[in-house]
Amino acid sequence: MTPAEMSAKIAAGEGFIAALDQSGGSTPKALKGYGIEEGAWSNDEEMFGLIHDMRARIITSPAFTGDKVIGAILFERTMDGEAGGKPVPQALQDRGVVPFLKIDKGLEEEANGVQLMKPMPGLDVLLDRAAKLGIFGTKERSVINLANREGIAAVVAQQFEVAQQVLSHGLMPIIEPEVNIKSAERAEADAILLDELTKALDAMPGDAKVMLKLSLPTKPDLFLPLVEHPRVLRVVALSGGFKRPEACVELAKNHGVIASFSRALLEDLRHGMNDAEFDASLGAAIEEIWAASARKSPVSAAA
């Protein structure tokens, strides 16, 4: 796919984005969910090898195609690896799936009710390499725990600063200021975030677009102004800790927003499944998330 074809697919494709970007800190939990207990590896290389095998199994499954999965977010090591004998970005493109790369290096300690992104040394080098490997865009995550306007404004400012750096390399940034769904101030934080994002989008120089990855809001369609904003290519939602059925119900309430789920996509997959079981389980999850994204129906494929 050319960059223009990838942009068109992300802008208007009927489907969702798979988040396959668990990194060092979240990998053991992801492997445990997959049925591989801690202790099955003796060092980080073996751990990352196991998670790569899981991702390669997903990417090469006949259920995982661009018909319903329009994009996939990768961890750096996954981008550098292979699936089905091909470099992962190429393997995805060959299946009609647009590849993105997670670029953040984790979170700072909480201050003013938020966690900013840690510094990203060498980001320009990474962005150059990603572009050459066929990556279309990036994802960078911050976390909002409290309805603190100063903190939320700082998150948005940092995100848009990084986004401009990403855009300068010809890549599409996914800005992810995640509101903690367990926060007692979640509704207020959603409203402040909407305001700060709108101001930042209105102030963007040039005519480039960005994407937004947001927590599902407490008020349905709260983020519709962002969906319709001329500087936004697409708004996607994270599951944020919701199990898949609940995440799909909440997603279906938000028009114009599609899923970018991780745990909610992978939660039923197990290492010990044979290929037929694995493909059937993955296919059912994809169908359920696709229906909530593209059809705004929270009804699962099995219902």
N, C-alpha and C positions, 0 to 999 in steps of 0.2 A: 504493500500500500504506500502511496505517496503521502507526504505530510498533508496535502490538501484533502486527500481521501480520508485520512485518519481524522482530520478536523471535522469533516462533514459527518463522519460516522458518530463521533462523540457528541456533536451538536444535535443531531436529529435521530440517531439510531434508537430503535425500540429494544431496549435491553438494560443491562446494569453492568457495573464495574466490580470485578472480583478483587478483593484486597488480599494479596498473597505476600504480604510484606512484613510478617513478624520478624523482629530483629533479635539481637542477643538476649536482652532481658526477658522477652516474651516467648522465646523459642521453647524452653522447657515446658511451659504451660501448654503451648500448642501441641507439642509432642505427646504430652500426657493425655490431652483430649483425643488424640489420634490413637491412643492405646499403647504408646511407648513410654514406659516409666523411666524416671530419672535413675541413672545407674546403668542404663543400656548403652551408655557411651562413656569413654574415659577422658575425653578432652573436647575442646570446642570444635576442632575440625570434624570429629566424628559426629558431634551433635548437629553441626550445620549440614553434614552429609545426609543425615537422616531426614532433616526437614526439607532438604533439596529433593530427596527421593520422593517425599510426599507431594511436593509442588509439581515435580515432573510427572507424577502419576495423574495429578489433576489436569495439567495442561494437555497431556496426550490422551486423555479419556475421550471417547467418541461423544460424550455428553457435553464436553466443553468446546463450544464453537461460537463463532461470531454471530450466529443467528439470535442468541439470547444473551450472551456475554460479550458486550461491545468493547470492554477494556479490562486490563488486569494491572494491578500495582505490584511491583517487584521489590524485594530487598536487593541490595547491591550484589551480594554473592549469587543470588538467583539470576540476575541480569548477566553475570559473567559465566554462568554455567550453561549446560546443554539439556535439552529435552527431546527425546526421540532422535538423537544424533545431530541436532541442529542447535545453534546458539538460541537461548530462550527467546530473546526479542523476535528473531526470525521465525521461530516455531509458532509464536503467538500470531504474528502477522499472517503467516501462511494459513492460519485457522480463522482469519478475519477478526482477530482480537487486537486492540490497540494497546501497546505496552507503555506503562508509566513506571517511574522509579521513585521510591521513598528516599529522600535526601537528608532528612533531619537526623541529628545525632543524639536524640533524646531530649529530656526536659531539665531545666534548672529547678532548684528548690522553689517552693511556693512563696510568692511575695505579692501583696495587694490582691490576694484571692485568685491568682493565676500562676501558671507555670509557663514561662517563656522557653523558646528553643535554645539549646546550648549552641555555642559557636560552631561553625561548620568550616574548619580550615580545609583548604584544598577544594572548595566547592567548584570553582571555575574549571579546574582540571577534570573533576568528576562529570560536570555538565558537558564538557567537550567530548569526553569518552562516551557518555550516554547517547549523545546525538549521533556519533559515528556508528553506534551499535543499533540504531534504528528506534531508540526510545522517543516517544512523542511528547511526553510531559513528565512532571515531577509531582510529588506530594510531600508537604511539610506540615507537621502537627504541633500545635500548642494545646494547652488545657486551661479551661476556665472553671473554677470551683465556686466562686462567689460573684454576686452581682455588684462588683466594684468597678465603677466606670473608668477610673484611672488605670486599673490593671487591664481591663478589657481593651481600652484604647491602646495600651502598650503592646498587647498581643497583636492587634490588627496592624499597628504601625510596623512591627517587626515582620509580620507575614508579608505585607505589601513591599517592604524593602527587599526581602528575599525573592519575591515574585518578579520584581524588576530585573534582578540578577539572572533569574531563570529565563525570562523573556529575551534578555540580551543574547542568549545562546540559541535563540530560535525554538525554544521549548515552551510547552504550555504548563503553567503552574496550577496545581490544585492547592488552594489555600484551605487549611484545616484548623480552625479555632474551635476545638471540641468543648462543648459545654457538658460538664459532668452530669449525667442523668440522675445521679443520686443526690445532687445538691438540693438543699432546702430552699435555695434562692434561684432555682432553675428557670422559672418563668420570667423573673426580673432580668436574669442574665441573658436570656434569649432576646428580650426587647432591647437591652442596651447593645448587644452584639449586632442586631439588625441595624440600629442607628449608626453605629461606628463603621460597619461594613459599607453602608450606603454612602456615608461621607467619603470614605476612602476610594470607593469606586468612582464617585463623581469627580474626585480630584486627580484621577489617574491621567498622566500625560499620554500624548499620542492616541492611537486608536486600537491598541492591542486589547485582547480579552484575557480573562482569567477564569478558572473554575473554582467553585466553592464546595468544600466537603463539611457538612454541618451535622450536629446532633439533631435527631428528630425533635421538633419543638413541642412544648406542652399545648400550644394553641395551633390547631390545624391551619395550614396555609399561611402561617405567619411569615414565611420566607418567600411568598409569591412575588413581592416586589423585587427580590433578588433574582428570581427565575426570569423575570421580565426585563431586568436591567440590561441596557445595550452593551455593557462591558463584560457581561457574564456569558461564557460559552455554555455552561451546564452547571446545575446544582445537583450534587449527590449527597446521600445521607449515610452516616455510619450507624451501625447497630448499637454501639455504645454500651454493650452488656445485656441488652434485651436478647432473650431467646428468639429463634427465628419466627415462630408463629406470632409473637407479640410485636416483634420488629416489623413484620409484614403488615400487620393490622395498622400500626402507627404510620408506616410509610404510605399506605393506601389513602390516608387522609390528606396527604400533601401533594397537590397537583403540580406537575412539572418537575418534581424531584424524583430521581431514580436512586436505587441502592448502590452503595459501595461497601458491601458487608464482608467481614472476615470471619469471626467466630460463628456468626449466624449462618454462613455458607458452609462451614466445615464441620459443624458440631456433630453430625451423624456419621462422619467418615471414620473408619477404623483400619489400622494397619493390617489386621488379620483377615480382612475381607478378601474373597477371591475377586477377580476382575469383574465378573458379572454383577456381584453384590455391590462392589465399589461404584461401578458405572451407574447402576440403578439408583443408589442412594444419592450420588452427586446429581444425577439427572432430576430427581424429585426435588432436591433443594433448589436447583437452578430454575425449575418450572415455577416453584412457589414464589421465589424472589422476583422472577421475571413478571409474573402476574401482578404482583404488588407494584412493581415499577412501571410497566408498560400499559397495563390494563386497569390499574388502581383497584384490583380485586384482591382482598386478603385471603381468599379461599385457597387452601393448599391443593396440590395436584392429587393428593390421596383422598380429599374430602368428597 
